[in-house]
Amino acid sequence: MTNSIGLLIVYFIAGYIVVSFIFSVMKIKKSNTDTNNKETQEEKETNNYTKKEWYQILEIEKTSTIEEIKKAYRNKMKEYHPDRVAGLGKEFSKLAEEKSKEINMAYEEAIKAKR
C-alpha cells in the first residue's frame, strides 16, 4: 500500500515537471512563430535575448550575487536542457536548445555585469 502511494507521488511530480516544461515550450514556440521567417538563426537568438534582461531570463533580482546567479543558472539549465526532452521529439529538443542558448547568453551577461 505504501509503495503504491509513493509511486503515485513520484508519477505526480514527474507529470507536473513534464506538463510545466511543455507549457514553457509552447510559450517559446508561439513567440518564435511571430518572428519573421527570413531572419537568420543568429538574429533570432539576439532578438529573443534583447527582449528580456539577463535577470528576467534567470528570474532573479538585478542585485543578485554571483552565487545566486550561478544557482539560478543551474536551476534553469536543469529545467530546459535539451537532453532532458530528447525522448519527446525533435521539435521539443529544438525549442529546449533555443531556450538553453538564451539562458547561457543571460548567464554570460550576468557574470560580465557583476565583475
Backbone as XML, in Angstrom:
<?xml version="1.0"?>
<chain id="A" units="angstrom">
  <residue number="1" name="MET">
    <atom name="N" x="0.827" y="-1.190" z="0.000"/>
    <atom name="CA" x="0.000" y="0.000" z="0.000"/>
    <atom name="C" x="0.869" y="1.251" z="0.000"/>
  </residue>
  <residue number="2" name="THR">
    <atom name="N" x="1.892" y="1.298" z="0.873"/>
    <atom name="CA" x="2.743" y="2.478" z="0.938"/>
    <atom name="C" x="3.593" y="2.614" z="-0.324"/>
  </residue>
  <residue number="3" name="ASN">
    <atom name="N" x="3.948" y="1.466" z="-0.938"/>
    <atom name="CA" x="4.704" y="1.527" z="-2.189"/>
    <atom name="C" x="3.876" y="2.165" z="-3.290"/>
  </residue>
  <residue number="4" name="SER">
    <atom name="N" x="2.594" y="1.841" z="-3.353"/>
    <atom name="CA" x="1.749" y="2.406" z="-4.400"/>
    <atom name="C" x="1.528" y="3.905" z="-4.175"/>
  </residue>
  <residue number="5" name="ILE">
    <atom name="N" x="1.443" y="4.340" z="-2.930"/>
    <atom name="CA" x="1.290" y="5.773" z="-2.641"/>
    <atom name="C" x="2.564" y="6.514" z="-3.031"/>
  </residue>
  <residue number="6" name="GLY">
    <atom name="N" x="3.704" y="5.936" z="-2.688"/>
    <atom name="CA" x="4.976" y="6.538" z="-3.072"/>
    <atom name="C" x="5.123" y="6.621" z="-4.584"/>
  </residue>
  <residue number="7" name="LEU">
    <atom name="N" x="4.695" y="5.571" z="-5.261"/>
    <atom name="CA" x="4.759" y="5.554" z="-6.718"/>
    <atom name="C" x="3.835" y="6.611" z="-7.321"/>
  </residue>
  <residue number="8" name="LEU">
    <atom name="N" x="2.661" y="6.779" z="-6.745"/>
    <atom name="CA" x="1.737" y="7.815" z="-7.213"/>
    <atom name="C" x="2.332" y="9.208" z="-7.036"/>
  </residue>
  <residue number="9" name="ILE">
    <atom name="N" x="2.996" y="9.417" z="-5.930"/>
    <atom name="CA" x="3.631" y="10.724" z="-5.693"/>
    <atom name="C" x="4.721" y="10.974" z="-6.720"/>
  </residue>
  <residue number="10" name="VAL">
    <atom name="N" x="5.534" y="9.963" z="-6.998"/>
    <atom name="CA" x="6.602" y="10.103" z="-7.990"/>
    <atom name="C" x="6.005" y="10.405" z="-9.365"/>
  </residue>
  <residue number="11" name="TYR">
    <atom name="N" x="4.941" y="9.679" z="-9.752"/>
    <atom name="CA" x="4.292" y="9.932" z="-11.042"/>
    <atom name="C" x="3.698" y="11.334" z="-11.095"/>
  </residue>
  <residue number="12" name="PHE">
    <atom name="N" x="3.123" y="11.784" z="-10.007"/>
    <atom name="CA" x="2.552" y="13.130" z="-9.966"/>
    <atom name="C" x="3.629" y="14.187" z="-10.174"/>
  </residue>
  <residue number="13" name="ILE">
    <atom name="N" x="4.748" y="14.049" z="-9.486"/>
    <atom name="CA" x="5.842" y="15.024" z="-9.609"/>
    <atom name="C" x="6.411" y="14.999" z="-11.024"/>
  </residue>
  <residue number="14" name="ALA">
    <atom name="N" x="6.635" y="13.810" z="-11.559"/>
    <atom name="CA" x="7.162" y="13.698" z="-12.921"/>
    <atom name="C" x="6.188" y="14.301" z="-13.928"/>
  </residue>
  <residue number="15" name="GLY">
    <atom name="N" x="4.913" y="14.043" z="-13.750"/>
    <atom name="CA" x="3.896" y="14.614" z="-14.639"/>
    <atom name="C" x="3.865" y="16.121" z="-14.561"/>
  </residue>
  <residue number="16" name="TYR">
    <atom name="N" x="3.989" y="16.643" z="-13.362"/>
    <atom name="CA" x="3.997" y="18.096" z="-13.180"/>
    <atom name="C" x="5.180" y="18.727" z="-13.903"/>
  </residue>
  <residue number="17" name="ILE">
    <atom name="N" x="6.340" y="18.115" z="-13.789"/>
    <atom name="CA" x="7.539" y="18.629" z="-14.455"/>
    <atom name="C" x="7.356" y="18.604" z="-15.966"/>
  </residue>
  <residue number="18" name="VAL">
    <atom name="N" x="6.863" y="17.504" z="-16.497"/>
    <atom name="CA" x="6.670" y="17.390" z="-17.943"/>
    <atom name="C" x="5.651" y="18.407" z="-18.442"/>
  </residue>
  <residue number="19" name="VAL">
    <atom name="N" x="4.532" y="18.543" z="-17.749"/>
    <atom name="CA" x="3.494" y="19.484" z="-18.172"/>
    <atom name="C" x="3.995" y="20.920" z="-18.099"/>
  </residue>
  <residue number="20" name="SER">
    <atom name="N" x="4.702" y="21.285" z="-17.035"/>
    <atom name="CA" x="5.221" y="22.652" z="-16.934"/>
    <atom name="C" x="6.242" y="22.920" z="-18.024"/>
  </residue>
  <residue number="21" name="PHE">
    <atom name="N" x="7.051" y="21.934" z="-18.364"/>
    <atom name="CA" x="8.012" y="22.114" z="-19.446"/>
    <atom name="C" x="7.299" y="22.286" z="-20.779"/>
  </residue>
  <residue number="22" name="ILE">
    <atom name="N" x="6.268" y="21.490" z="-21.024"/>
    <atom name="CA" x="5.524" y="21.591" z="-22.284"/>
    <atom name="C" x="4.889" y="22.964" z="-22.416"/>
  </residue>
  <residue number="23" name="PHE">
    <atom name="N" x="4.309" y="23.482" z="-21.339"/>
    <atom name="CA" x="3.731" y="24.823" z="-21.407"/>
    <atom name="C" x="4.799" y="25.872" z="-21.670"/>
  </residue>
  <residue number="24" name="SER">
    <atom name="N" x="5.969" y="25.726" z="-21.073"/>
    <atom name="CA" x="7.067" y="26.658" z="-21.326"/>
    <atom name="C" x="7.496" y="26.589" z="-22.785"/>
  </residue>
  <residue number="25" name="VAL">
    <atom name="N" x="7.584" y="25.384" z="-23.317"/>
    <atom name="CA" x="7.983" y="25.201" z="-24.705"/>
    <atom name="C" x="6.929" y="25.785" z="-25.638"/>
  </residue>
  <residue number="26" name="MET">
    <atom name="N" x="5.672" y="25.607" z="-25.308"/>
    <atom name="CA" x="4.602" y="26.161" z="-26.129"/>
    <atom name="C" x="4.684" y="27.680" z="-26.166"/>
  </residue>
  <residue number="27" name="LYS">
    <atom name="N" x="5.036" y="28.293" z="-25.029"/>
    <atom name="CA" x="5.203" y="29.742" z="-24.979"/>
    <atom name="C" x="6.343" y="30.175" z="-25.887"/>
  </residue>
  <residue number="28" name="ILE">
    <atom name="N" x="7.440" y="29.434" z="-25.868"/>
    <atom name="CA" x="8.589" y="29.741" z="-26.710"/>
    <atom name="C" x="8.204" y="29.579" z="-28.180"/>
  </residue>
  <residue number="29" name="LYS">
    <atom name="N" x="7.504" y="28.502" z="-28.486"/>
    <atom name="CA" x="7.113" y="28.235" z="-29.866"/>
    <atom name="C" x="6.212" y="29.344" z="-30.390"/>
  </residue>
  <residue number="30" name="LYS">
    <atom name="N" x="5.282" y="29.788" z="-29.586"/>
    <atom name="CA" x="4.365" y="30.843" z="-30.006"/>
    <atom name="C" x="5.141" y="32.126" z="-30.307"/>
  </residue>
  <residue number="31" name="SER">
    <atom name="N" x="6.097" y="32.473" z="-29.471"/>
    <atom name="CA" x="6.870" y="33.688" z="-29.713"/>
    <atom name="C" x="7.749" y="33.541" z="-30.948"/>
  </residue>
  <residue number="32" name="ASN">
    <atom name="N" x="8.222" y="32.330" z="-31.229"/>
    <atom name="CA" x="9.060" y="32.120" z="-32.412"/>
    <atom name="C" x="8.260" y="32.182" z="-33.704"/>
  </residue>
  <residue number="33" name="THR">
    <atom name="N" x="7.006" y="31.772" z="-33.693"/>
    <atom name="CA" x="6.211" y="31.811" z="-34.907"/>
    <atom name="C" x="5.828" y="33.227" z="-35.284"/>
  </residue>
  <residue number="34" name="ASP">
    <atom name="N" x="5.871" y="34.145" z="-34.325"/>
    <atom name="CA" x="5.545" y="35.531" z="-34.600"/>
    <atom name="C" x="6.684" y="36.290" z="-35.267"/>
  </residue>
  <residue number="35" name="THR">
    <atom name="N" x="7.895" y="35.768" z="-35.176"/>
    <atom name="CA" x="9.036" y="36.465" z="-35.762"/>
    <atom name="C" x="9.071" y="36.222" z="-37.261"/>
  </residue>
  <residue number="36" name="ASN">
    <atom name="N" x="9.793" y="37.053" z="-37.943"/>
    <atom name="CA" x="9.918" y="36.949" z="-39.392"/>
    <atom name="C" x="10.732" y="35.713" z="-39.755"/>
  </residue>
  <residue number="37" name="ASN">
    <atom name="N" x="10.248" y="34.916" z="-40.706"/>
    <atom name="CA" x="10.922" y="33.683" z="-41.097"/>
    <atom name="C" x="12.212" y="33.940" z="-41.860"/>
  </residue>
  <residue number="38" name="LYS">
    <atom name="N" x="12.429" y="35.145" z="-42.349"/>
    <atom name="CA" x="13.620" y="35.453" z="-43.125"/>
    <atom name="C" x="14.829" y="35.740" z="-42.255"/>
  </residue>
  <residue number="39" name="GLU">
    <atom name="N" x="14.636" y="35.912" z="-40.958"/>
    <atom name="CA" x="15.749" y="36.191" z="-40.061"/>
    <atom name="C" x="16.661" y="34.973" z="-39.969"/>
  </residue>
  <residue number="40" name="THR">
    <atom name="N" x="17.933" y="35.226" z="-39.816"/>
    <atom name="CA" x="18.858" y="34.121" z="-39.606"/>
    <atom name="C" x="18.719" y="33.622" z="-38.181"/>
  </residue>
  <residue number="41" name="GLN">
    <atom name="N" x="19.248" y="32.448" z="-37.910"/>
    <atom name="CA" x="19.162" y="31.873" z="-36.568"/>
    <atom name="C" x="19.856" y="32.774" z="-35.555"/>
  </residue>
  <residue number="42" name="GLU">
    <atom name="N" x="20.992" y="33.338" z="-35.931"/>
    <atom name="CA" x="21.718" y="34.207" z="-35.006"/>
    <atom name="C" x="20.905" y="35.460" z="-34.687"/>
  </residue>
  <residue number="43" name="GLU">
    <atom name="N" x="20.244" y="36.032" z="-35.681"/>
    <atom name="CA" x="19.412" y="37.214" z="-35.446"/>
    <atom name="C" x="18.252" y="36.880" z="-34.525"/>
  </residue>
  <residue number="44" name="LYS">
    <atom name="N" x="17.671" y="35.699" z="-34.701"/>
    <atom name="CA" x="16.568" y="35.285" z="-33.834"/>
    <atom name="C" x="17.033" y="35.192" z="-32.385"/>
  </residue>
  <residue number="45" name="GLU">
    <atom name="N" x="18.206" y="34.568" z="-32.181"/>
    <atom name="CA" x="18.726" y="34.432" z="-30.821"/>
    <atom name="C" x="18.992" y="35.797" z="-30.213"/>
  </residue>
  <residue number="46" name="THR">
    <atom name="N" x="19.586" y="36.677" z="-30.986"/>
    <atom name="CA" x="19.885" y="38.013" z="-30.489"/>
    <atom name="C" x="18.604" y="38.771" z="-30.176"/>
  </residue>
  <residue number="47" name="ASN">
    <atom name="N" x="17.625" y="38.691" z="-31.071"/>
    <atom name="CA" x="16.361" y="39.395" z="-30.849"/>
    <atom name="C" x="15.614" y="38.841" z="-29.642"/>
  </residue>
  <residue number="48" name="ASN">
    <atom name="N" x="15.590" y="37.519" z="-29.495"/>
    <atom name="CA" x="14.923" y="36.933" z="-28.333"/>
    <atom name="C" x="15.612" y="37.357" z="-27.047"/>
  </residue>
  <residue number="49" name="TYR">
    <atom name="N" x="16.929" y="37.430" z="-27.086"/>
    <atom name="CA" x="17.663" y="37.790" z="-25.888"/>
    <atom name="C" x="17.459" y="39.260" z="-25.534"/>
  </residue>
  <residue number="50" name="THR">
    <atom name="N" x="17.439" y="40.124" z="-26.524"/>
    <atom name="CA" x="17.341" y="41.547" z="-26.236"/>
    <atom name="C" x="15.955" y="41.947" z="-25.737"/>
  </residue>
  <residue number="51" name="LYS">
    <atom name="N" x="14.981" y="41.100" z="-25.885"/>
    <atom name="CA" x="13.651" y="41.414" z="-25.391"/>
    <atom name="C" x="13.601" y="41.381" z="-23.866"/>
  </residue>
  <residue number="52" name="LYS">
    <atom name="N" x="14.463" y="40.594" z="-23.266"/>
    <atom name="CA" x="14.499" y="40.467" z="-21.814"/>
    <atom name="C" x="15.910" y="40.730" z="-21.314"/>
  </residue>
  <residue number="53" name="GLU">
    <atom name="N" x="15.984" y="41.241" z="-20.136"/>
    <atom name="CA" x="17.283" y="41.429" z="-19.492"/>
    <atom name="C" x="17.721" y="40.105" z="-18.861"/>
  </residue>
  <residue number="54" name="TRP">
    <atom name="N" x="19.009" y="39.996" z="-18.552"/>
    <atom name="CA" x="19.554" y="38.750" z="-18.015"/>
    <atom name="C" x="18.869" y="38.337" z="-16.726"/>
  </residue>
  <residue number="55" name="TYR">
    <atom name="N" x="18.561" y="39.278" z="-15.873"/>
    <atom name="CA" x="17.941" y="38.925" z="-14.594"/>
    <atom name="C" x="16.492" y="38.472" z="-14.770"/>
  </residue>
  <residue number="56" name="GLN">
    <atom name="N" x="15.848" y="38.918" z="-15.839"/>
    <atom name="CA" x="14.489" y="38.454" z="-16.123"/>
    <atom name="C" x="14.515" y="37.021" z="-16.648"/>
  </residue>
  <residue number="57" name="ILE">
    <atom name="N" x="15.484" y="36.725" z="-17.494"/>
    <atom name="CA" x="15.601" y="35.374" z="-18.042"/>
    <atom name="C" x="15.934" y="34.372" z="-16.944"/>
  </residue>
  <residue number="58" name="LEU">
    <atom name="N" x="16.855" y="34.754" z="-16.063"/>
    <atom name="CA" x="17.247" y="33.864" z="-14.968"/>
    <atom name="C" x="16.266" y="33.918" z="-13.798"/>
  </residue>
  <residue number="59" name="GLU">
    <atom name="N" x="15.305" y="34.835" z="-13.869"/>
    <atom name="CA" x="14.269" y="35.003" z="-12.852"/>
    <atom name="C" x="14.860" y="35.278" z="-11.472"/>
  </residue>
  <residue number="60" name="ILE">
    <atom name="N" x="15.761" y="36.278" z="-11.439"/>
    <atom name="CA" x="16.362" y="36.705" z="-10.186"/>
    <atom name="C" x="16.366" y="38.229" z="-10.146"/>
  </residue>
  <residue number="61" name="GLU">
    <atom name="N" x="16.769" y="38.769" z="-9.020"/>
    <atom name="CA" x="16.864" y="40.219" z="-8.879"/>
    <atom name="C" x="18.115" y="40.736" z="-9.581"/>
  </residue>
  <residue number="62" name="LYS">
    <atom name="N" x="18.066" y="41.970" z="-10.022"/>
    <atom name="CA" x="19.216" y="42.571" z="-10.691"/>
    <atom name="C" x="20.402" y="42.716" z="-9.736"/>
  </residue>
  <residue number="63" name="THR">
    <atom name="N" x="20.120" y="42.812" z="-8.460"/>
    <atom name="CA" x="21.162" y="42.988" z="-7.453"/>
    <atom name="C" x="21.681" y="41.669" z="-6.879"/>
  </residue>
  <residue number="64" name="SER">
    <atom name="N" x="21.368" y="40.551" z="-7.517"/>
    <atom name="CA" x="21.776" y="39.234" z="-7.023"/>
    <atom name="C" x="23.298" y="39.085" z="-7.039"/>
  </residue>
  <residue number="65" name="THR">
    <atom name="N" x="23.776" y="38.254" z="-6.135"/>
    <atom name="CA" x="25.215" y="37.974" z="-6.061"/>
    <atom name="C" x="25.600" y="36.951" z="-7.133"/>
  </residue>
  <residue number="66" name="ILE">
    <atom name="N" x="26.901" y="36.776" z="-7.322"/>
    <atom name="CA" x="27.381" y="35.805" z="-8.304"/>
    <atom name="C" x="26.925" y="34.392" z="-7.929"/>
  </residue>
  <residue number="67" name="GLU">
    <atom name="N" x="26.934" y="34.075" z="-6.639"/>
    <atom name="CA" x="26.481" y="32.752" z="-6.188"/>
    <atom name="C" x="25.006" y="32.540" z="-6.530"/>
  </residue>
  <residue number="68" name="GLU">
    <atom name="N" x="24.189" y="33.561" z="-6.337"/>
    <atom name="CA" x="22.762" y="33.459" z="-6.666"/>
    <atom name="C" x="22.559" y="33.324" z="-8.171"/>
  </residue>
  <residue number="69" name="ILE">
    <atom name="N" x="23.384" y="34.015" z="-8.938"/>
    <atom name="CA" x="23.306" y="33.915" z="-10.400"/>
    <atom name="C" x="23.654" y="32.497" z="-10.840"/>
  </residue>
  <residue number="70" name="LYS">
    <atom name="N" x="24.724" y="31.944" z="-10.285"/>
    <atom name="CA" x="25.129" y="30.582" z="-10.638"/>
    <atom name="C" x="24.045" y="29.565" z="-10.266"/>
  </residue>
  <residue number="71" name="LYS">
    <atom name="N" x="23.446" y="29.747" z="-9.108"/>
    <atom name="CA" x="22.386" y="28.831" z="-8.668"/>
    <atom name="C" x="21.176" y="28.925" z="-9.597"/>
  </residue>
  <residue number="72" name="ALA">
    <atom name="N" x="20.774" y="30.134" z="-9.948"/>
    <atom name="CA" x="19.643" y="30.326" z="-10.856"/>
    <atom name="C" x="19.944" y="29.735" z="-12.227"/>
  </residue>
  <residue number="73" name="TYR">
    <atom name="N" x="21.178" y="29.917" z="-12.695"/>
    <atom name="CA" x="21.592" y="29.367" z="-13.988"/>
    <atom name="C" x="21.487" y="27.842" z="-13.975"/>
  </residue>
  <residue number="74" name="ARG">
    <atom name="N" x="22.026" y="27.217" z="-12.937"/>
    <atom name="CA" x="21.969" y="25.749" z="-12.848"/>
    <atom name="C" x="20.535" y="25.249" z="-12.817"/>
  </residue>
  <residue number="75" name="ASN">
    <atom name="N" x="19.678" y="25.917" z="-12.054"/>
    <atom name="CA" x="18.276" y="25.511" z="-11.977"/>
    <atom name="C" x="17.571" y="25.646" z="-13.315"/>
  </residue>
  <residue number="76" name="LYS">
    <atom name="N" x="17.829" y="26.739" z="-14.020"/>
    <atom name="CA" x="17.206" y="26.940" z="-15.331"/>
    <atom name="C" x="17.696" y="25.905" z="-16.331"/>
  </residue>
  <residue number="77" name="MET">
    <atom name="N" x="18.988" y="25.602" z="-16.298"/>
    <atom name="CA" x="19.529" y="24.624" z="-17.236"/>
    <atom name="C" x="18.998" y="23.224" z="-16.939"/>
  </residue>
  <residue number="78" name="LYS">
    <atom name="N" x="18.776" y="22.920" z="-15.669"/>
    <atom name="CA" x="18.170" y="21.629" z="-15.334"/>
    <atom name="C" x="16.781" y="21.529" z="-15.944"/>
  </residue>
  <residue number="79" name="GLU">
    <atom name="N" x="16.078" y="22.637" z="-15.943"/>
    <atom name="CA" x="14.704" y="22.662" z="-16.445"/>
    <atom name="C" x="14.642" y="22.612" z="-17.970"/>
  </residue>
  <residue number="80" name="TYR">
    <atom name="N" x="15.562" y="23.285" z="-18.655"/>
    <atom name="CA" x="15.454" y="23.447" z="-20.105"/>
    <atom name="C" x="16.540" y="22.750" z="-20.916"/>
  </residue>
  <residue number="81" name="HIS">
    <atom name="N" x="17.354" y="21.918" z="-20.322"/>
    <atom name="CA" x="18.434" y="21.277" z="-21.069"/>
    <atom name="C" x="17.848" y="20.350" z="-22.142"/>
  </residue>
  <residue number="82" name="PRO">
    <atom name="N" x="18.366" y="20.415" z="-23.369"/>
    <atom name="CA" x="17.826" y="19.602" z="-24.469"/>
    <atom name="C" x="17.873" y="18.098" z="-24.209"/>
  </residue>
  <residue number="83" name="ASP">
    <atom name="N" x="18.837" y="17.628" z="-23.456"/>
    <atom name="CA" x="18.927" y="16.192" z="-23.177"/>
    <atom name="C" x="17.747" y="15.691" z="-22.344"/>
  </residue>
  <residue number="84" name="ARG">
    <atom name="N" x="17.134" y="16.568" z="-21.575"/>
    <atom name="CA" x="16.001" y="16.158" z="-20.744"/>
    <atom name="C" x="14.769" y="15.860" z="-21.572"/>
  </residue>
  <residue number="85" name="VAL">
    <atom name="N" x="14.675" y="16.440" z="-22.768"/>
    <atom name="CA" x="13.482" y="16.260" z="-23.595"/>
    <atom name="C" x="13.778" y="15.509" z="-24.888"/>
  </residue>
  <residue number="86" name="ALA">
    <atom name="N" x="14.909" y="14.851" z="-24.945"/>
    <atom name="CA" x="15.309" y="14.149" z="-26.166"/>
    <atom name="C" x="14.262" y="13.123" z="-26.591"/>
  </residue>
  <residue number="87" name="GLY">
    <atom name="N" x="13.604" y="12.511" z="-25.652"/>
    <atom name="CA" x="12.599" y="11.498" z="-25.968"/>
    <atom name="C" x="11.258" y="12.058" z="-26.400"/>
  </residue>
  <residue number="88" name="LEU">
    <atom name="N" x="11.052" y="13.360" z="-26.271"/>
    <atom name="CA" x="9.768" y="13.964" z="-26.616"/>
    <atom name="C" x="9.663" y="14.362" z="-28.083"/>
  </residue>
  <residue number="89" name="GLY">
    <atom name="N" x="10.762" y="14.311" z="-28.811"/>
    <atom name="CA" x="10.722" y="14.636" z="-30.234"/>
    <atom name="C" x="11.661" y="15.762" z="-30.590"/>
  </residue>
  <residue number="90" name="LYS">
    <atom name="N" x="11.880" y="15.900" z="-31.895"/>
    <atom name="CA" x="12.822" y="16.900" z="-32.394"/>
    <atom name="C" x="12.356" y="18.329" z="-32.111"/>
  </residue>
  <residue number="91" name="GLU">
    <atom name="N" x="11.064" y="18.554" z="-32.211"/>
    <atom name="CA" x="10.532" y="19.907" z="-32.011"/>
    <atom name="C" x="10.810" y="20.406" z="-30.596"/>
  </residue>
  <residue number="92" name="PHE">
    <atom name="N" x="10.570" y="19.562" z="-29.614"/>
    <atom name="CA" x="10.827" y="19.944" z="-28.232"/>
    <atom name="C" x="12.325" y="20.122" z="-27.981"/>
  </residue>
  <residue number="93" name="SER">
    <atom name="N" x="13.123" y="19.250" z="-28.584"/>
    <atom name="CA" x="14.573" y="19.366" z="-28.421"/>
    <atom name="C" x="15.085" y="20.673" z="-29.003"/>
  </residue>
  <residue number="94" name="LYS">
    <atom name="N" x="14.555" y="21.061" z="-30.153"/>
    <atom name="CA" x="14.977" y="22.307" z="-30.791"/>
    <atom name="C" x="14.589" y="23.513" z="-29.924"/>
  </residue>
  <residue number="95" name="LEU">
    <atom name="N" x="13.376" y="23.502" z="-29.401"/>
    <atom name="CA" x="12.938" y="24.599" z="-28.545"/>
    <atom name="C" x="13.731" y="24.658" z="-27.249"/>
  </residue>
  <residue number="96" name="ALA">
    <atom name="N" x="14.032" y="23.497" z="-26.697"/>
    <atom name="CA" x="14.831" y="23.454" z="-25.476"/>
    <atom name="C" x="16.248" y="23.956" z="-25.758"/>
  </residue>
  <residue number="97" name="GLU">
    <atom name="N" x="16.766" y="23.660" z="-26.936"/>
    <atom name="CA" x="18.100" y="24.135" z="-27.304"/>
    <atom name="C" x="18.110" y="25.664" z="-27.419"/>
  </residue>
  <residue number="98" name="GLU">
    <atom name="N" x="17.069" y="26.231" z="-28.010"/>
    <atom name="CA" x="16.972" y="27.691" z="-28.126"/>
    <atom name="C" x="16.888" y="28.342" z="-26.747"/>
  </residue>
  <residue number="99" name="LYS">
    <atom name="N" x="16.083" y="27.762" z="-25.877"/>
    <atom name="CA" x="15.944" y="28.310" z="-24.527"/>
    <atom name="C" x="17.263" y="28.183" z="-23.763"/>
  </residue>
  <residue number="100" name="SER">
    <atom name="N" x="17.972" y="27.076" z="-23.957"/>
    <atom name="CA" x="19.262" y="26.890" z="-23.298"/>
    <atom name="C" x="20.269" y="27.939" z="-23.759"/>
  </residue>
  <residue number="101" name="LYS">
    <atom name="N" x="20.262" y="28.245" z="-25.051"/>
    <atom name="CA" x="21.155" y="29.281" z="-25.568"/>
    <atom name="C" x="20.820" y="30.633" z="-24.958"/>
  </residue>
  <residue number="102" name="GLU">
    <atom name="N" x="19.533" y="30.909" z="-24.830"/>
    <atom name="CA" x="19.099" y="32.170" z="-24.214"/>
    <atom name="C" x="19.572" y="32.251" z="-22.763"/>
  </residue>
  <residue number="103" name="ILE">
    <atom name="N" x="19.447" y="31.144" z="-22.046"/>
    <atom name="CA" x="19.882" y="31.090" z="-20.651"/>
    <atom name="C" x="21.395" y="31.272" z="-20.566"/>
  </residue>
  <residue number="104" name="ASN">
    <atom name="N" x="22.142" y="30.630" z="-21.464"/>
    <atom name="CA" x="23.601" y="30.782" z="-21.478"/>
    <atom name="C" x="24.010" y="32.222" z="-21.743"/>
  </residue>
  <residue number="105" name="MET">
    <atom name="N" x="23.345" y="32.864" z="-22.695"/>
    <atom name="CA" x="23.658" y="34.260" z="-23.001"/>
    <atom name="C" x="23.364" y="35.154" z="-21.798"/>
  </residue>
  <residue number="106" name="ALA">
    <atom name="N" x="22.262" y="34.892" z="-21.128"/>
    <atom name="CA" x="21.908" y="35.674" z="-19.943"/>
    <atom name="C" x="22.930" y="35.472" z="-18.833"/>
  </residue>
  <residue number="107" name="TYR">
    <atom name="N" x="23.370" y="34.237" z="-18.660"/>
    <atom name="CA" x="24.368" y="33.938" z="-17.632"/>
    <atom name="C" x="25.680" y="34.663" z="-17.916"/>
  </residue>
  <residue number="108" name="GLU">
    <atom name="N" x="26.126" y="34.612" z="-19.160"/>
    <atom name="CA" x="27.366" y="35.300" z="-19.528"/>
    <atom name="C" x="27.246" y="36.799" z="-19.284"/>
  </residue>
  <residue number="109" name="GLU">
    <atom name="N" x="26.119" y="37.377" z="-19.655"/>
    <atom name="CA" x="25.897" y="38.808" z="-19.446"/>
    <atom name="C" x="25.863" y="39.139" z="-17.953"/>
  </residue>
  <residue number="110" name="ALA">
    <atom name="N" x="25.259" y="38.272" z="-17.171"/>
    <atom name="CA" x="25.173" y="38.498" z="-15.721"/>
    <atom name="C" x="26.553" y="38.485" z="-15.077"/>
  </residue>
  <residue number="111" name="ILE">
    <atom name="N" x="27.364" y="37.524" z="-15.454"/>
    <atom name="CA" x="28.716" y="37.414" z="-14.898"/>
    <atom name="C" x="29.536" y="38.641" z="-15.306"/>
  </residue>
  <residue number="112" name="LYS">
    <atom name="N" x="29.424" y="39.077" z="-16.554"/>
    <atom name="CA" x="30.129" y="40.273" z="-17.002"/>
    <atom name="C" x="29.679" y="41.495" z="-16.216"/>
  </residue>
  <residue number="113" name="ALA">
    <atom name="N" x="28.394" y="41.587" z="-15.950"/>
    <atom name="CA" x="27.854" y="42.745" z="-15.229"/>
    <atom name="C" x="28.330" y="42.771" z="-13.776"/>
  </residue>
  <residue number="114" name="LYS">
    <atom name="N" x="28.568" y="41.618" z="-13.202"/>
    <atom name="CA" x="28.963" y="41.553" z="-11.793"/>
    <atom name="C" x="30.461" y="41.674" z="-11.584"/>
  </residue>
  <residue number="115" name="ARG">
    <atom name="N" x="31.247" y="41.514" z="-12.632"/>
    <atom name="CA" x="32.707" y="41.576" z="-12.476"/>
    <atom name="C" x="33.243" y="42.912" z="-12.792"/>
  </residue>
</chain>
